[in-house]
Amino acid sequence: MNRPSQDDQEPDFTPMSVAMEWVSRIMSMTIAMVAPVVLGVWLDKKFGTQWMTPVLAVSGMVVGITYLLILTAGAKPTGKIKNRSNSRPTDEADK
């Protein structure tokens, strides 16, 4: 018998684990976009300026969109998602 080794098999993921992975990615992108704006508002109040918020807001948007493009470009279906109704793994790429 020619059985595949444990290393050759793709891991099984539950739908909840896949969803939580995407939630963490989206939250980190959101923080990358919002944190510069908050920092800019704080710096503008501290130093009495008005230019730091717009500059940091634009830089935060650029960083966030770049991060989003990198995430979506590298997002390929990995492994199999377990179907809870019959607990048989289903290949997401076949759908």
Kinemage of the C-alpha trace (Angstrom):
@kinemage 1
@onewidth
@group {chain A} dominant
@subgroup {mainchain}
@vectorlist {calphas} color= white
{ca met a 1} P 0.000 0.000 0.000
{ca asn a 2} L 1.180 3.439 -0.891
{ca arg a 3} L -0.295 5.664 1.832
{ca pro a 4} L 0.558 9.358 1.909
{ca ser a 5} L 2.695 10.404 4.806
{ca gln a 6} L 1.397 12.709 7.517
{ca asp a 7} L 3.419 15.600 6.025
{ca asp a 8} L 1.748 15.239 2.612
{ca gln a 9} L -1.782 15.609 3.956
{ca glu a 10} L -3.368 19.035 4.163
{ca pro a 11} L -4.603 20.072 7.600
{ca asp a 12} L -8.340 20.302 8.275
{ca phe a 13} L -9.758 23.644 9.370
{ca thr a 14} L -13.147 24.315 10.871
{ca pro a 15} L -15.148 27.220 9.412
{ca met a 16} L -14.778 29.053 12.724
{ca ser a 17} L -10.975 28.829 12.613
{ca val a 18} L -10.920 30.204 9.061
{ca ala a 19} L -13.270 33.021 10.081
{ca met a 20} L -11.145 33.895 13.122
{ca glu a 21} L -8.045 34.019 10.943
{ca trp a 22} L -9.743 36.575 8.669
{ca val a 23} L -11.064 38.550 11.649
{ca ser a 24} L -7.535 38.903 13.009
{ca arg a 25} L -6.252 40.005 9.603
{ca ile a 26} L -8.987 42.613 9.219
{ca met a 27} L -8.495 43.903 12.770
{ca ser a 28} L -4.760 44.354 12.240
{ca met a 29} L -5.452 46.236 8.999
{ca thr a 30} L -7.972 48.448 10.816
{ca ile a 31} L -5.468 49.244 13.558
{ca ala a 32} L -2.856 50.096 10.916
{ca met a 33} L -5.300 52.603 9.392
{ca val a 34} L -6.752 54.124 12.589
{ca ala a 35} L -3.672 54.377 14.828
{ca pro a 36} L -1.913 57.040 12.691
{ca val a 37} L -5.042 59.228 12.761
{ca val a 38} L -5.313 58.995 16.549
{ca leu a 39} L -1.606 59.727 16.868
{ca gly a 40} L -1.941 62.712 14.512
{ca val a 41} L -4.823 64.201 16.507
{ca trp a 42} L -2.867 63.792 19.731
{ca leu a 43} L 0.290 65.329 18.244
{ca asp a 44} L -1.680 68.246 16.755
{ca lys a 45} L -3.205 69.006 20.161
{ca lys a 46} L 0.132 68.645 21.943
{ca phe a 47} L 2.123 70.887 19.587
{ca gly a 48} L -0.697 73.180 18.434
{ca thr a 49} L -0.342 72.263 14.762
{ca gln a 50} L -2.924 71.308 12.153
{ca trp a 51} L -0.946 69.339 9.588
{ca met a 52} L -0.012 66.112 11.394
{ca thr a 53} L -3.493 64.564 11.366
{ca pro a 54} L -4.005 64.803 7.573
{ca val a 55} L -0.465 63.608 6.838
{ca leu a 56} L -0.722 60.640 9.186
{ca ala a 57} L -4.273 59.870 7.989
{ca val a 58} L -3.092 59.612 4.388
{ca ser a 59} L -0.080 57.516 5.406
{ca gly a 60} L -2.356 55.229 7.450
{ca met a 61} L -4.673 54.754 4.494
{ca val a 62} L -1.745 53.946 2.208
{ca val a 63} L -0.350 51.426 4.699
{ca gly a 64} L -3.793 49.875 5.264
{ca ile a 65} L -4.606 49.504 1.580
{ca thr a 66} L -1.143 48.104 0.864
{ca tyr a 67} L -1.601 45.596 3.681
{ca leu a 68} L -5.045 44.660 2.337
{ca leu a 69} L -3.630 44.050 -1.151
{ca ile a 70} L -0.844 41.902 0.261
{ca leu a 71} L -3.338 39.892 2.313
{ca thr a 72} L -5.728 39.254 -0.529
{ca ala a 73} L -2.978 38.441 -3.026
{ca gly a 74} L -1.564 35.768 -0.733
{ca ala a 75} L -4.932 34.401 0.392
{ca lys a 76} L -5.251 30.989 -1.136
{ca pro a 77} L -7.446 28.215 0.217
{ca thr a 78} L -5.334 26.189 2.602
{ca gly a 79} L -6.301 22.731 3.645
{ca lys a 80} L -9.834 21.515 3.902
{ca ile a 81} L -12.722 22.973 5.830
{ca lys a 82} L -14.672 20.481 7.889
{ca asn a 83} L -18.367 20.407 7.214
{ca arg a 84} L -20.087 20.249 10.602
{ca ser a 85} L -23.231 18.553 9.290
{ca asn a 86} L -21.513 15.299 8.386
{ca ser a 87} L -17.993 16.019 9.738
{ca arg a 88} L -16.419 14.969 6.437
{ca pro a 89} L -13.747 17.336 5.111
{ca thr a 90} L -14.744 19.146 1.951
{ca asp a 91} L -12.254 20.684 -0.392
{ca glu a 92} L -12.937 24.407 -0.665
{ca ala a 93} L -11.138 24.648 -4.017
{ca asp a 94} L -13.667 22.312 -5.670
{ca lys a 95} L -16.545 24.730 -5.060
